[in-house]
Amino acid sequence: MPEKVKVVSVETMRKSDAWTIANKIPSKELMRRAGEGIFAAGKWPAPVGIVCGKGNNAGDGFVAAACMAGAGIDCGIILLSEDFSEDGRYYYDIAMALGIPSVKWEKIGPEGLKKYNSILDCIFGTGFSGEPREPYKSAIEVINGSGAYVVSADINSGLNGDTGLGETFVRSDLTVSIGDFKPGHFKGLAKEAMKSRVNIDIGIEIIGGYEYIEI
């Protein structure tokens, strides 16, 4: 028997996130909650590589890295971009102050990523669409061939948050949705991409309502 799940569209989540920040919870606090939730949800055989793209998705990874360091888990940050959001830069600086190693993708390369037993995918968020360009495409392919335990933050990088479709995407052992599930966690190629999924509530108030889809 099909079951129905409650989801929100990417656009609804974007508007709800903005409303919550403007009216209830500062953006840095939401990012802290997201990163801590991701850390709490996963298993982390060390060493852990946190692969970060741009913006707030990377920021969640920096928070998670700080949590790992606090728990005594050997980890390192791999940067595919240095185009940080303001909040992302704030938490990156905290991670650096904790002594967490950080290296650019062009220096570590494909072989360097293979040393990690766990990988946290913080490359793209739910708003991504299209085909990943380099160096993101190569990083996704290396993650998939690494044999590591893989956790994706919010959604598997390369998948569209509304359709669950993508050309090149991360295949995860666990996907940690942030706020509420999106349609792309269940539609399209989601079953192929995710072995398991969990949602963490970080306090975003949904403005515009939920959808219900059959799975």
Steps between C-alpha positions, in 0.01 A plus 500: 500500500638844409544740789483876496781718628494869587742714302565863411616634167842657467340841445277465807801404710699794366222745590443334837868514584512871414186571705634311801830688486323836470252433780612227740844339482830655383659336197817402687290316757316309228832402343633387837193284556530351151866408537452357847202299377697356210780400736258336745323305224805337346755235584853624448773239452817711505661668325211706362521720191251790486467594131365854471368705211355850523274689735295370788529131411874533558429690822305205637808290431727738690273476805498120474881504475520702821272245670724216384808676629327554834422129517861407425422371149781546248362708212601736223328752273536478123407822320360495149437874526597791722181687415367494856175649622534742793385234745712237330810716545413546869494124562799435274703736716386309809607172341841649417539627857443142617790385285295297251705443182364668187622436147390609154374231264768579241768417757351182643368358172312174448761280668504715813128455557536124506675504839176582684282231656201736515403787273251778573357637175438875533545593134155610384169570672140428400484790255750344260393406148680398184831320455785568744797676345862441591641462757168398657430222249836333560462529878159329487639218286793449737268494803290232331806288426666548839340213689456735797192537721328801342259746659333771290399829662140599416493311168746304290707747303396497136134412564225755447309560823161506331535221241767271643662495157861561406771395258791460742415471869639373828388157614469503877463256786301769681339826392420753774216727388492838672175667607258272316522238230480628142335313211843410363570286804245252364447571129708428194832334578474541878475128571811438292688786665412446868527182704326676790373845588408693812366851556612739773278785617706816560208733572413632155135604495338391175326782316280389213404148603601142443450259212425131538648252255464124468803279528 
